[in-house]
Amino acid sequence: MTAFVDTSALAKRYFLEDGSDEFEAWLADAIPATISRLATVEFASVVQRRVRIGAVSSEHAERVECTFAADVASGAISIPEMSPELYEHACRLMRSVDVPLRALDALQLASALASGARVMATADRHLAAASECVGLPVERFGLAKAQGARV
């Protein structure tokens, strides 16, 4: 299976939240999974936000970041580069899908399509709806909530 994982689902591997166990089981069959280069920035934001709100300690955040880096280094998560055409495709998607699609979600969806993904893993309702609009099957994993560290 060629699987694309957006940041809302990716966080479930590293933090305890609704859908974490289901995502972890699903991911075991989806490895290697693909994420957007954008997801690395979004994930850093997720981690640091949880530190700021006191959901995790700085030490937990550091372990999460190290585990994420190890997943990338091992090939369990692949991160293709984002071409200029990808941005143009994201703009076309925002004009063509009949659901509210934020700019970064459009880039995530364009990245998924460019990667040849056969499924989109997400916890984002709008991204899920947009993915289905373009014929990309979706695996949904709970709602994103800031909770404790999984790692």
C-alpha positions in Angstrom: 0.0 0.0 0.0 1.3 3.5 -0.8 0.1 5.6 2.1 0.3 9.3 2.6 0.1 10.6 6.2 -0.8 14.2 7.0 0.4 15.9 10.1 -2.8 15.4 12.1 -2.4 11.7 11.7 1.4 11.7 12.0 1.1 13.2 15.5 -0.8 10.2 16.7 2.4 8.1 16.3 4.2 10.3 18.8 1.5 11.6 21.2 -1.3 9.8 23.0 -4.6 11.1 21.6 -7.8 9.8 20.2 -7.0 7.3 17.4 -3.3 6.7 18.4 -3.6 3.0 18.9 -5.6 2.5 15.7 -3.1 4.7 13.7 -0.2 2.7 15.1 -1.7 -0.6 14.0 -2.6 0.8 10.6 0.9 2.3 10.1 2.5 -1.1 10.7 1.0 -2.2 7.4 1.6 1.1 5.7 5.3 1.4 6.2 7.0 3.0 4.4 4.6 5.9 4.7 5.0 9.2 2.9 4.7 12.6 4.4 5.0 16.1 2.8 8.1 18.2 3.5 5.6 20.6 4.8 4.7 18.1 7.5 8.1 18.4 9.1 7.4 22.1 9.8 3.9 21.4 10.9 5.1 18.6 13.2 7.7 20.8 14.8 4.9 23.3 15.5 2.7 20.5 17.0 5.6 19.5 19.3 6.5 23.0 20.4 2.8 23.9 21.0 2.5 21.0 23.4 5.5 22.2 25.3 4.1 25.7 25.5 0.7 24.6 26.8 2.4 22.3 29.3 1.0 19.0 27.8 4.6 17.6 27.5 7.9 18.5 29.0 10.9 19.7 27.0 12.5 16.4 27.6 9.5 14.5 26.2 9.5 16.8 23.2 13.2 16.1 22.6 12.5 12.4 22.7 9.6 12.8 20.2 11.7 14.8 17.8 14.5 12.1 18.0 12.0 9.3 17.4 10.6 11.2 14.4 14.1 11.7 13.0 14.9 8.0 13.5 11.7 7.1 11.7 12.8 9.3 8.7 16.4 8.0 8.8 15.3 4.4 8.9 13.0 4.9 5.8 9.8 4.1 7.7 8.7 7.6 6.7 9.7 9.0 3.3 9.7 12.7 2.5 9.8 13.7 -1.2 10.8 17.2 -2.2 8.2 19.7 -3.1 8.4 20.9 -6.7 7.1 24.2 -8.0 4.5 22.3 -9.9 3.1 21.0 -6.6 2.2 24.6 -5.5 0.4 25.1 -8.8 -1.5 21.8 -8.3 -2.5 22.9 -4.8 -3.9 26.1 -6.3 -5.9 24.1 -8.8 -7.2 21.9 -6.0 -8.5 24.8 -4.0 -10.4 26.0 -7.1 -11.8 22.6 -8.0 -12.9 20.8 -4.8 -16.2 21.8 -3.4 -15.1 21.7 0.3 -13.3 24.3 2.4 -9.6 23.6 1.7 -7.0 25.7 3.5 -3.7 26.5 1.8 -1.6 24.0 3.7 -4.1 21.3 3.4 -4.2 21.9 -0.4 -0.4 21.4 -0.4 -0.8 18.2 1.7 -3.3 16.9 -0.8 -1.2 17.9 -3.8 1.7 16.1 -2.2 -0.3 13.0 -1.6 -1.4 12.9 -5.2 2.1 13.6 -6.5 3.5 10.7 -4.4 1.1 8.2 -6.0 -0.6 7.5 -2.7 -3.5 5.1 -2.7 -4.8 6.3 0.7 -4.7 9.4 2.8 -4.4 9.1 6.6 -5.7 12.1 8.4 -7.6 13.3 11.4 -8.6 16.5 9.5 -12.3 16.5 8.4 -11.7 19.1 5.6 -8.7 17.3 4.2 -10.5 14.0 4.3 -13.5 15.5 2.4 -11.2 17.1 -0.2 -9.3 13.8 -0.6 -12.5 12.0 -1.3 -13.5 14.7 -3.8 -10.5 13.8 -5.9 -11.0 10.1 -5.5 -8.3 9.4 -2.9 -9.5 7.0 -0.3 -9.2 8.1 3.3 -8.4 6.5 6.6 -9.6 8.6 9.5 -8.0 8.5 12.9 -9.9 10.3 15.7 -9.7 14.0 16.5 -6.5 15.8 17.2 -6.2 16.7 20.9 -3.2 17.9 22.7 -2.4 15.2 25.3 0.7 13.6 26.8 3.7 12.3 25.0 3.6 8.8 23.6 7.4 8.4 23.3 
